[in-house]
Amino acid sequence: MRAIDLSSVTWRKSSHSNSDGGNCLEVADNIPAKRLVPVRDSKDTTRTPLLIGAGAWAAFVEGVKRG
């Protein structure tokens, strides 16, 4: 499997993360022409991010919106 260079991506914190710094999720959804969405724990950015398929990520986000 080929490594994906994430050194220049822009991470953004999820709007559903706790405001007290507890459960913080960051995503980098600005990777052009990639079919993956990197997700990481903002409290430990040295860990390797999870790479989630774009379709699975879209379904997850839609599920969160529906509650």
CNS distance restraints for C-alpha pairs under 8 A (distance, minus, plus):
assign (resid   9 and name CA) (resid  28 and name CA) 6.20 0.50 0.50
assign (resid   9 and name CA) (resid  30 and name CA) 6.79 0.50 0.50
assign (resid   9 and name CA) (resid  31 and name CA) 6.90 0.50 0.50
assign (resid  10 and name CA) (resid  28 and name CA) 5.72 0.50 0.50
assign (resid  10 and name CA) (resid  29 and name CA) 7.95 0.50 0.50
assign (resid  10 and name CA) (resid  30 and name CA) 6.92 0.50 0.50
assign (resid  11 and name CA) (resid  26 and name CA) 5.96 0.50 0.50
assign (resid  11 and name CA) (resid  27 and name CA) 5.47 0.50 0.50
assign (resid  11 and name CA) (resid  28 and name CA) 4.65 0.50 0.50
assign (resid  11 and name CA) (resid  29 and name CA) 7.83 0.50 0.50
assign (resid  12 and name CA) (resid  26 and name CA) 5.24 0.50 0.50
assign (resid  12 and name CA) (resid  27 and name CA) 5.56 0.50 0.50
assign (resid  12 and name CA) (resid  28 and name CA) 6.42 0.50 0.50
assign (resid  13 and name CA) (resid  17 and name CA) 7.08 0.50 0.50
assign (resid  13 and name CA) (resid  24 and name CA) 6.88 0.50 0.50
assign (resid  13 and name CA) (resid  25 and name CA) 5.78 0.50 0.50
assign (resid  13 and name CA) (resid  26 and name CA) 4.26 0.50 0.50
assign (resid  13 and name CA) (resid  27 and name CA) 6.54 0.50 0.50
assign (resid  13 and name CA) (resid  42 and name CA) 7.66 0.50 0.50
assign (resid  14 and name CA) (resid  24 and name CA) 7.17 0.50 0.50
assign (resid  14 and name CA) (resid  25 and name CA) 5.58 0.50 0.50
assign (resid  14 and name CA) (resid  26 and name CA) 5.65 0.50 0.50
assign (resid  14 and name CA) (resid  27 and name CA) 7.04 0.50 0.50
assign (resid  17 and name CA) (resid  22 and name CA) 7.72 0.50 0.50
assign (resid  17 and name CA) (resid  23 and name CA) 5.62 0.50 0.50
assign (resid  17 and name CA) (resid  24 and name CA) 4.78 0.50 0.50
assign (resid  17 and name CA) (resid  25 and name CA) 6.09 0.50 0.50
assign (resid  18 and name CA) (resid  22 and name CA) 5.63 0.50 0.50
assign (resid  18 and name CA) (resid  23 and name CA) 5.39 0.50 0.50
assign (resid  18 and name CA) (resid  24 and name CA) 6.23 0.50 0.50
assign (resid  24 and name CA) (resid  41 and name CA) 6.00 0.50 0.50
assign (resid  24 and name CA) (resid  42 and name CA) 5.51 0.50 0.50
assign (resid  24 and name CA) (resid  43 and name CA) 6.86 0.50 0.50
assign (resid  25 and name CA) (resid  39 and name CA) 7.01 0.50 0.50
assign (resid  25 and name CA) (resid  40 and name CA) 5.94 0.50 0.50
assign (resid  25 and name CA) (resid  41 and name CA) 5.04 0.50 0.50
assign (resid  25 and name CA) (resid  42 and name CA) 5.80 0.50 0.50
assign (resid  26 and name CA) (resid  39 and name CA) 5.72 0.50 0.50
assign (resid  26 and name CA) (resid  40 and name CA) 5.33 0.50 0.50
assign (resid  26 and name CA) (resid  41 and name CA) 6.24 0.50 0.50
assign (resid  26 and name CA) (resid  42 and name CA) 5.92 0.50 0.50
assign (resid  27 and name CA) (resid  37 and name CA) 6.97 0.50 0.50
assign (resid  27 and name CA) (resid  38 and name CA) 5.77 0.50 0.50
assign (resid  27 and name CA) (resid  39 and name CA) 4.55 0.50 0.50
assign (resid  27 and name CA) (resid  40 and name CA) 6.50 0.50 0.50
assign (resid  28 and name CA) (resid  37 and name CA) 6.30 0.50 0.50
assign (resid  28 and name CA) (resid  38 and name CA) 5.54 0.50 0.50
assign (resid  28 and name CA) (resid  39 and name CA) 6.71 0.50 0.50
assign (resid  29 and name CA) (resid  37 and name CA) 5.64 0.50 0.50
assign (resid  29 and name CA) (resid  38 and name CA) 7.19 0.50 0.50
assign (resid  31 and name CA) (resid  37 and name CA) 7.75 0.50 0.50
assign (resid  35 and name CA) (resid  53 and name CA) 5.96 0.50 0.50
assign (resid  35 and name CA) (resid  54 and name CA) 5.20 0.50 0.50
assign (resid  36 and name CA) (resid  51 and name CA) 5.84 0.50 0.50
assign (resid  36 and name CA) (resid  52 and name CA) 5.36 0.50 0.50
assign (resid  36 and name CA) (resid  53 and name CA) 4.55 0.50 0.50
assign (resid  36 and name CA) (resid  54 and name CA) 5.02 0.50 0.50
assign (resid  37 and name CA) (resid  51 and name CA) 5.57 0.50 0.50
assign (resid  37 and name CA) (resid  52 and name CA) 5.14 0.50 0.50
assign (resid  37 and name CA) (resid  53 and name CA) 6.22 0.50 0.50
assign (resid  37 and name CA) (resid  54 and name CA) 5.85 0.50 0.50
assign (resid  37 and name CA) (resid  57 and name CA) 7.00 0.50 0.50
assign (resid  38 and name CA) (resid  49 and name CA) 5.79 0.50 0.50
assign (resid  38 and name CA) (resid  50 and name CA) 5.54 0.50 0.50
assign (resid  38 and name CA) (resid  51 and name CA) 4.51 0.50 0.50
assign (resid  38 and name CA) (resid  52 and name CA) 6.27 0.50 0.50
assign (resid  39 and name CA) (resid  49 and name CA) 5.31 0.50 0.50
assign (resid  39 and name CA) (resid  50 and name CA) 5.14 0.50 0.50
assign (resid  39 and name CA) (resid  51 and name CA) 6.39 0.50 0.50
assign (resid  39 and name CA) (resid  52 and name CA) 7.41 0.50 0.50
assign (resid  40 and name CA) (resid  44 and name CA) 7.92 0.50 0.50
assign (resid  40 and name CA) (resid  45 and name CA) 6.78 0.50 0.50
assign (resid  40 and name CA) (resid  47 and name CA) 7.66 0.50 0.50
assign (resid  40 and name CA) (resid  48 and name CA) 7.43 0.50 0.50
assign (resid  40 and name CA) (resid  49 and name CA) 4.64 0.50 0.50
assign (resid  40 and name CA) (resid  50 and name CA) 6.32 0.50 0.50
assign (resid  41 and name CA) (resid  45 and name CA) 6.24 0.50 0.50
assign (resid  41 and name CA) (resid  47 and name CA) 7.98 0.50 0.50
assign (resid  41 and name CA) (resid  49 and name CA) 7.72 0.50 0.50
assign (resid  52 and name CA) (resid  56 and name CA) 6.69 0.50 0.50
assign (resid  52 and name CA) (resid  57 and name CA) 6.22 0.50 0.50
assign (resid  53 and name CA) (resid  57 and name CA) 6.11 0.50 0.50
assign (resid  54 and name CA) (resid  58 and name CA) 6.12 0.50 0.50
assign (resid  55 and name CA) (resid  59 and name CA) 6.29 0.50 0.50
assign (resid  56 and name CA) (resid  60 and name CA) 6.17 0.50 0.50
assign (resid  57 and name CA) (resid  61 and name CA) 6.16 0.50 0.50
assign (resid  58 and name CA) (resid  62 and name CA) 6.15 0.50 0.50
assign (resid  59 and name CA) (resid  63 and name CA) 6.16 0.50 0.50
assign (resid  60 and name CA) (resid  64 and name CA) 6.30 0.50 0.50
assign (resid  61 and name CA) (resid  65 and name CA) 6.25 0.50 0.50
assign (resid  62 and name CA) (resid  66 and name CA) 6.33 0.50 0.50
assign (resid  63 and name CA) (resid  67 and name CA) 6.31 0.50 0.50
